[in-house]
Amino acid sequence: MTTNKIQLANSFTKGGTNPKNPVASVAAGLFHTVALLADGSVACWGWNEYGQCEVPTDIGTPENPVASVAVGSAHTAALLSDGSIVCWGSNNDGQCNVPNGVGIPENPVASLASGYEHTVAVLADGSVACWGANYYGQCNVPRGIGTSEKPVASVIAGAYHTVALLADGSVACWGWNEYGQCNVPRGLGNL
């Protein structure tokens, strides 16, 4: 973790007003933060009980740049520029076990999200893969979602639910619904 802080600090000029390697995006987990820098490298800081701030040495290099990051409670997921995914940190519910066939050259990932202890990926063909904790059905993609007729454009994950924006502008939600967080209002989108 200290190395990552030093790398981030060294990427800025004196005074911190003119970044040599600006931050492209940030993501926050329960107690840790991740920054994706413009050169595709990653810096993590905060609580590191499960290694969620320890970026693997071969990730975020010029040969293996990161395109986006997603952060769960105690795990970090990185979408690499080649469409593959690498996860690190807590894996007590399999949230770091990328399923076979996801993120391979024949089936690259387009975007990803992380919930409390689950990870979600949208593949280039508009399908969705979810893995990790599934106590509330947050990894059970509803039938018909992520198909050629209903491709998914992007996903976001709450603690225990998953939300998909479909290519047609409609929204689908699944998982824990105690507070109605999965009840998409009538007239919103096309579902």
C-alpha positions as CSV (number, residue, x, y, z in Angstrom):
1,M,0.0,0.0,0.0
2,T,2.8,2.4,0.8
3,T,4.3,1.9,-2.7
4,N,1.0,2.9,-4.3
5,K,0.7,6.0,-2.2
6,I,4.3,7.0,-3.2
7,Q,3.5,6.3,-6.9
8,L,0.4,8.5,-6.7
9,A,2.3,11.3,-4.9
10,N,5.2,11.2,-7.4
11,S,2.8,11.5,-10.3
12,F,2.1,15.2,-9.5
13,T,4.4,18.2,-9.9
14,K,5.3,20.4,-6.9
15,G,2.3,22.2,-5.6
16,G,-0.1,19.5,-6.9
17,T,-1.7,21.8,-9.5
18,N,-0.4,20.3,-12.7
19,P,-0.6,16.5,-12.7
20,K,1.9,14.7,-14.9
21,N,-0.3,11.6,-14.8
22,P,-3.8,12.8,-13.9
23,V,-6.5,10.6,-12.4
24,A,-9.0,9.4,-15.0
25,S,-11.6,7.9,-12.5
26,V,-12.0,7.0,-8.9
27,A,-14.0,4.3,-7.1
28,A,-14.8,3.9,-3.4
29,G,-15.4,0.8,-1.4
30,L,-16.5,0.4,2.2
31,F,-13.2,1.6,3.6
32,H,-10.8,1.9,0.6
33,T,-10.4,4.1,-2.4
34,V,-9.0,3.3,-5.9
35,A,-7.8,5.7,-8.5
36,L,-7.3,4.8,-12.2
37,L,-4.6,7.1,-13.6
38,A,-4.5,8.3,-17.2
39,D,-1.6,6.0,-18.1
40,G,-3.7,2.9,-17.0
41,S,-2.0,2.4,-13.7
42,V,-3.9,2.0,-10.4
43,A,-3.4,3.4,-6.9
44,C,-5.3,2.1,-3.9
45,W,-5.4,3.4,-0.3
46,G,-7.3,2.9,2.9
47,W,-8.2,-0.3,4.9
48,N,-6.2,-3.2,3.6
49,E,-7.2,-6.1,5.8
50,Y,-7.8,-8.4,2.9
51,G,-5.2,-7.0,0.4
52,Q,-7.8,-5.0,-1.4
53,C,-5.2,-2.1,-1.7
54,E,-2.4,-4.3,-3.0
55,V,-2.5,-3.9,-6.8
56,P,-0.9,-7.0,-8.4
57,T,2.5,-6.1,-9.8
58,D,1.6,-7.0,-13.4
59,I,-1.6,-4.9,-13.4
60,G,-1.6,-1.3,-14.6
61,T,1.7,-1.6,-16.4
62,P,2.3,-0.3,-20.0
63,E,1.9,-3.9,-21.2
64,N,-1.3,-4.5,-19.1
65,P,-3.1,-1.2,-18.6
66,V,-6.4,-0.9,-16.7
67,A,-9.4,0.5,-18.5
68,S,-11.8,0.8,-15.5
69,V,-12.1,-0.2,-11.8
70,A,-14.9,-1.3,-9.5
71,V,-14.8,-1.6,-5.8
72,G,-16.7,-3.7,-3.3
73,S,-16.6,-3.8,0.5
74,A,-13.2,-5.4,0.7
75,H,-12.3,-6.3,-2.9
76,T,-11.2,-4.5,-6.0
77,A,-11.9,-5.4,-9.6
78,A,-10.1,-4.1,-12.7
79,L,-11.1,-4.3,-16.3
80,L,-8.0,-4.4,-18.4
81,S,-7.7,-2.9,-21.8
82,D,-7.8,-6.3,-23.4
83,G,-11.3,-7.0,-22.0
84,S,-10.2,-9.3,-19.2
85,I,-10.8,-8.9,-15.5
86,V,-8.5,-9.2,-12.5
87,C,-9.9,-9.1,-8.9
88,W,-8.0,-8.9,-5.6
89,G,-8.8,-8.6,-1.9
90,S,-11.4,-10.5,0.1
91,N,-12.7,-13.6,-1.7
92,N,-14.8,-15.1,1.1
93,D,-17.9,-15.4,-1.2
94,G,-16.1,-15.9,-4.5
95,Q,-16.3,-12.3,-5.6
96,C,-12.8,-12.5,-7.0
97,N,-13.3,-15.7,-8.9
98,V,-13.9,-14.5,-12.4
99,P,-16.0,-17.3,-14.1
100,N,-14.4,-19.3,-16.9
101,G,-15.1,-17.9,-20.3
102,V,-15.6,-14.3,-19.0
103,G,-13.1,-11.8,-20.2
104,I,-11.4,-14.0,-22.8
105,P,-10.5,-12.8,-26.3
106,E,-13.6,-14.5,-27.7
107,N,-15.8,-13.0,-24.9
108,P,-14.3,-9.7,-23.7
109,V,-15.8,-7.6,-20.9
110,A,-17.1,-4.1,-21.8
111,S,-17.8,-2.8,-18.2
112,L,-18.0,-4.0,-14.7
113,A,-19.4,-3.1,-11.2
114,S,-19.0,-4.4,-7.7
115,G,-21.4,-4.6,-4.8
116,Y,-20.7,-5.4,-1.2
117,E,-19.5,-8.9,-2.0
118,H,-20.4,-9.5,-5.6
119,T,-19.0,-8.5,-9.0
120,V,-20.9,-8.0,-12.2
121,A,-19.6,-7.7,-15.8
122,V,-21.3,-6.7,-19.0
123,L,-19.7,-8.6,-21.9
124,A,-19.2,-7.1,-25.4
125,D,-22.2,-9.1,-26.7
126,G,-24.5,-7.4,-24.1
127,S,-24.8,-10.4,-21.8
128,V,-24.2,-10.2,-18.1
129,A,-22.1,-12.3,-15.7
130,C,-22.5,-12.1,-11.9
131,W,-20.4,-13.9,-9.3
132,G,-19.8,-13.8,-5.5
133,A,-22.3,-13.5,-2.7
134,N,-25.8,-14.3,-3.8
135,Y,-27.7,-14.3,-0.5
136,Y,-30.5,-12.1,-2.0
137,G,-30.4,-13.2,-5.6
138,Q,-28.1,-10.3,-6.6
139,C,-26.2,-12.6,-8.9
140,N,-29.4,-14.2,-10.5
141,V,-29.7,-12.4,-13.8
142,P,-33.4,-12.4,-14.7
143,R,-34.4,-14.6,-17.7
144,G,-34.4,-12.6,-20.9
145,I,-31.9,-9.9,-19.6
146,G,-28.6,-9.8,-21.4
147,T,-29.9,-11.7,-24.5
148,S,-29.6,-10.7,-28.1
149,E,-33.2,-9.3,-27.8
150,K,-32.5,-7.4,-24.6
151,P,-28.7,-6.6,-24.5
152,V,-27.4,-4.8,-21.5
153,A,-25.5,-1.5,-22.0
154,S,-24.1,-1.1,-18.4
155,V,-24.5,-2.2,-14.8
156,I,-24.2,-0.8,-11.4
157,A,-24.3,-2.7,-8.1
158,G,-25.6,-1.8,-4.7
159,A,-24.7,-3.6,-1.6
160,Y,-27.0,-6.5,-2.2
161,H,-28.7,-5.7,-5.5
162,T,-27.8,-5.2,-9.2
163,V,-29.2,-2.7,-11.7
164,A,-28.8,-3.0,-15.5
165,L,-29.4,-0.4,-18.0
166,L,-30.5,-2.1,-21.2
167,A,-29.5,-1.0,-24.7
168,D,-33.2,0.1,-25.3
169,G,-33.1,2.5,-22.4
170,S,-35.1,0.3,-20.0
171,V,-33.9,-0.7,-16.5
172,A,-33.9,-4.1,-14.8
173,C,-33.1,-4.7,-11.1
174,W,-32.6,-7.8,-9.1
175,G,-31.5,-8.9,-5.6
176,W,-32.4,-7.6,-2.2
177,N,-35.6,-5.5,-2.4
178,E,-36.6,-4.9,1.3
179,Y,-36.8,-1.1,0.6
180,G,-38.2,-1.4,-3.0
181,Q,-34.8,-0.7,-4.5
182,C,-35.5,-3.2,-7.3
183,N,-39.1,-2.0,-8.0
184,V,-38.5,0.0,-11.2
185,P,-41.2,2.7,-11.4
186,R,-43.9,2.3,-14.1
187,G,-43.2,4.3,-17.2
188,L,-39.4,4.3,-16.5
189,G,-37.8,2.8,-19.6
190,N,-39.6,0.2,-21.7
191,L,-39.8,-2.9,-19.5
